[in-house]
Amino acid sequence: MSNLFKEKLAGEKIGLIFGSFAPFHVKHLDLVTQAKRSQDGVVVVVSGSDGDRGDKIGLNLQKRFRYLREMYADDPLVYVAKLDETDLPAMPVGWKPWLQRVMELVDQAVLDRQAGLTFYVGEKVYQEELEKYPVMTNHAKISYRKREDSGVSASKIREFPLIYWPMITRPFRRHFSHNILITGAASGGKTTLVKDLARYFGSPFALEYARDYQEIYNVNDLELTTHDYIELIRGQWMRASKEINGTSNNGLVFADTDAITTYVYSSLEVDQERVDHQQLLSLYDETIARTKWDLILVVPPTTDYIDDHFRDMRGAKDQYRWDFHHKLIETYQAYGYGDKLVCLESSDSADRALVFLERYEQAKKVIIETFKLKSLWEEY
């Protein structure tokens, strides 16, 4: 049994549940569980079309199907199928061809084609429409389950995912995760800010991969080669991806540095024989395209550089740090992140601790306002 192969359902009683599932939440899950325990198995049909409500938020039919198939990969009583409605007439005219395709999917999912079939529906109009067709009287019956006014719905989740986060089933959470990047020139307090914000919001975080990589492989900034940069790009992406897809994701994930930050470092590399920036461009483009940041907080280089015995001391020069800062913003804008950028501000105080505190407070406020978290945090 795996994501890609599923044994057909055996038994004389088969349940059928259909929906767009954008997303599949715990009320849907509860219905599937009830159906599979009262039947010998259940076919879950994920339906949709190009431009549907899921597709409009980047959660298209194929993605929804894969997430559901992943969810029930190890459950022998649940068979997940996909129904593309793009070429079907609009309802109610489309009910007849829709039902025909559903029955074809059932034939592919069950061993006994004569098994009794129970359609589980949550809308009275669905029951009324389905009862018009002979196949429903000869081969199947309908179980009407009135939707409870539980306060949760797919539409509410799409609008306020963090408020309804516990109701989103795990495979779908990665889509609704709000991923926050902290970036900027060296020695600006990015790592400290990432940790402080993650602790405050109770969220997972991904730190800069380069620090671990360079320690493990005993290589400093001035020794990094094109091959090392390839490993840094991939390693940073994998580190953030692990947290986004992990079980500790509570709707917010914080990250220190990404492929675009690394891009700027390699583009400013003087020794192009050691680091061929042009050779890295295709990998940068591929990695950046696979990454989704919902908010990017840029830490400006206004504090004094502190030698942490890690970074190349070229980065200690104010001119280099500001050149890096401006190049960083330009590059994020070039990759389409202009509307996600927020440059953190602070006073001109020489007190490093005070500057860090001011940025921390501003970052909290920006996050709460951006992701509409006031109702969750107002009591604090």
Steps between C-alpha positions, in 0.01 A plus 500: 500500500637842408409843370514375142321165524190393687324165511138513390239510773345166590158441653130526429445851638694797367464863601564794267588853604565776251606863522749761393682482836673837472618423759411163653429582865419298812124498435566335164735258673238420761247413229748273322575323829131447574440371148787252497388358836139455394593363155761253377695785347459849360588670171593866544462695175691827482329712237569835342576696188742754361450831678295357787514641854801286586682581180458872572719468809756270340337182631400343170324167449818297445657637816187431706486146361863434587461636853196280564669196348797567728270525800337162444799318350513250787123458546371190315138610549530830313553532125563854370401585142510818292221645284585788266180694427659758269325375185166422665192722464408718795257358754221401494549400133832338588363254755447216251853495346645570843325198649611284208863588567459439871369150431798434272730599785313269736547211256873566507508514879299194606536126443129421492313717250174377649587630845242727657597865478410774747548864401566726799377854430483813713264703281131421451518618139765236429266231625211633292709515182660157542165331565388592148728239341420126470844391614422642841190287544645184347852505632538754778341693782557839653590586858421865567720644775393853578801721542542612857540868571837430658657832415749346260483481123742483211416859405576627852828309501599652167437847640639454852727192496683580824180542698377161383843335487411203727213415264726465193616143440876455500579450129316823418673710766811551292292692248359738760825546691607865528874497440699793634855574392746714697785620282763771477872568507726322746510586870157661509347269758297285260555173683407654834186655351393172338532313828323768704207523258468124470490467879237773529269343242581142605616422147777293341798671339779423255838658567770582246631177351838651405613520862461126552632411156817705536572359845443139390708528184763731649470772237491877554341770286813560295529130415143440381483363146222465246440147630468632856244756388298223335492317833407821685209574266361147525566464871329827591192411294478153655537639851211745455288243316540255787352750745218602266399137449567397859246416767608794719381754241226702672431720200809718526852394404806722537818475297839669511638543145389345172615444142462867407723606789758246387456627143607847608804364683622308195424790264728724707776240513820653361673173410278372218742217425434354843128585495336507157178693567376449144524124537273520804220701338288205383510343847413833658203544267376146563532530878344846519206383288436216748508735798205698637551789739194678633698767682864607473645707783824673400743596775700811393871519594469786748673333794876458536652188351590239761772255405355157571808326354275352235445754224766643272602838644438666164141508620602723790539801275197729507516560126492127425212441743289779349582387146388153600182640658399696188589211268292269719189715474545542125529123454188420704310754295634348178370160608151639566515543877470879506160493671626261770798709610503693828819677600522508879570838654661605824633807676853628449596374842847355544349257748495174302259336745252787466511481119436125514203556731351766272527270198349213695198711600453630146528150354234368740263779402556447127439125529181541703361759258607321182346168596195638684601354835367779721204295619737221605749725677298798626470354850877515526 
